[in-house]
Amino acid sequence: MEERELQYFKDLLESWLEELSRSAGNTVEGLLNFEAISADFLDCATFENDRSTALRIRDRESMLIKKIRRSLQDIENGEYGICEDCGQEIAIKRLQARPIARHCIRCKTKQEALEKMMGT
């Protein structure tokens, strides 16, 4: 992969990471600043449902942040864009669609087919 392509993906990943980190901070602050504890059961249930949804989203974003950091580390190590299974380069179009991709489309397709057969 060319240096300018690597720089493009590094900038993209760093921007994505910054956006996710800022969003996570806002959510945590919002959850901690909830002061209007209502005696109304429906209000409490709605708040708990919203809180649960926000926490699930943050959990997914936390996993995404780890994948972004791993991809940034791969860029530093010269391993970015290399399929973990076959060792071939991952197509630029795939990386543009999913910058944290760790498998080429052929290996990912095989992996998903196996997961479908296994029911996982």
FENLIN-V826060 format. One record per residue. N is the residue number from 0. RES is the residue in three letters. PSI is psi in whole degrees, 0 to 359 (* if undefined). NEAR is the number of other ideal C-beta (glycine too) atoms within 10 Angstrom. D_CENTER is the distance of its C-alpha to the mean C-alpha in Angstrom with 1 decimal. Layout:
BEGIN
<<N RES PSI NEAR D_CENTER> <N RES PSI NEAR D_CENTER>>
END
This chain:
BEGIN
<<0 MET 139 16 22.6> <1 GLU 156 8 24.4> <2 GLU 319 7 23.9> <3 ARG 327 7 23.3> <4 GLU 317 14 20.5> <5 LEU 318 16 18.8> <6 GLN 321 11 19.4> <7 TYR 311 16 17.9> <8 PHE 324 21 14.6> <9 LYS 313 16 14.8> <10 ASP 317 10 15.6> <11 LEU 313 15 12.9> <12 LEU 319 21 10.2> <13 GLU 321 13 12.3> <14 SER 316 11 12.7> <15 TRP 315 17 9.0> <16 LEU 316 16 8.8> <17 GLU 317 11 12.2> <18 GLU 316 11 11.5> <19 LEU 319 16 8.8> <20 SER 319 13 11.4> <21 ARG 317 9 14.2> <22 SER 318 13 13.0> <23 ALA 319 15 12.5> <24 GLY 320 10 16.0> <25 ASN 320 10 17.5> <26 THR 314 15 16.6> <27 VAL 316 13 18.0> <28 GLU 317 9 21.0> <29 GLY 321 12 21.6> <30 LEU 324 14 21.6> <31 LEU 334 8 23.9> <32 ASN 11 8 26.2> <33 PHE 109 10 27.1> <34 GLU 338 5 30.9> <35 ALA 78 7 32.5> <36 ILE 117 9 32.9> <37 SER 150 10 34.9> <38 ALA 349 6 37.4> <39 ASP 122 9 36.5> <40 PHE 317 8 34.9> <41 LEU 322 8 33.0> <42 ASP 316 12 31.6> <43 CYS 318 12 30.4> <44 ALA 319 10 28.9> <45 THR 316 12 27.1> <46 PHE 314 15 25.8> <47 GLU 320 10 24.6> <48 ASN 314 10 23.0> <49 ASP 320 13 21.1> <50 ARG 316 14 20.2> <51 SER 316 10 19.0> <52 THR 315 10 16.8> <53 ALA 320 14 15.4> <54 LEU 323 13 14.8> <55 ARG 319 10 13.0> <56 ILE 315 13 10.6> <57 ARG 323 17 10.3> <58 ASP 315 10 9.9> <59 ARG 319 10 6.9> <60 GLU 326 17 5.5> <61 SER 318 11 7.1> <62 MET 321 10 5.6> <63 LEU 319 14 2.1> <64 ILE 318 16 5.3> <65 LYS 319 11 7.1> <66 LYS 322 15 5.9> <67 ILE 314 22 6.5> <68 ARG 322 13 9.6> <69 ARG 319 14 10.6> <70 SER 320 23 10.6> <71 LEU 321 18 12.6> <72 GLN 321 11 14.8> <73 ASP 322 19 15.4> <74 ILE 314 17 16.6> <75 GLU 325 10 18.9> <76 ASN 356 8 20.2> <77 GLY 21 10 20.8> <78 GLU 1 13 18.7> <79 TYR 137 24 16.0> <80 GLY 13 23 16.5> <81 ILE 128 16 18.5> <82 CYS 132 19 18.0> <83 GLU 334 13 17.8> <84 ASP 306 13 20.4> <85 CYS 346 13 23.0> <86 GLY 3 9 22.6> <87 GLN 162 13 22.9> <88 GLU 140 13 21.1> <89 ILE 134 22 18.2> <90 ALA 141 15 19.5> <91 ILE 319 14 18.6> <92 LYS 322 9 18.2> <93 ARG 316 17 15.5> <94 LEU 327 20 13.6> <95 GLN 323 13 14.3> <96 ALA 324 10 12.9> <97 ARG 85 14 9.7> <98 PRO 343 18 9.7> <99 ILE 12 18 7.7> <100 ALA 139 20 10.4> <101 ARG 358 19 12.5> <102 HIS 146 20 15.3> <103 CYS 166 21 17.7> <104 ILE 324 15 18.3> <105 ARG 313 13 21.4> <106 CYS 323 17 19.9> <107 LYS 321 17 16.9> <108 THR 317 11 19.6> <109 LYS 316 14 21.7> <110 GLN 314 12 19.1> <111 GLU 323 11 18.3> <112 ALA 318 10 22.1> <113 LEU 318 10 22.7> <114 GLU 322 10 20.3> <115 LYS 319 9 22.0> <116 MET 322 8 25.4> <117 MET 347 7 24.6> <118 GLY 29 5 23.2> <119 THR * 6 19.9>>
END
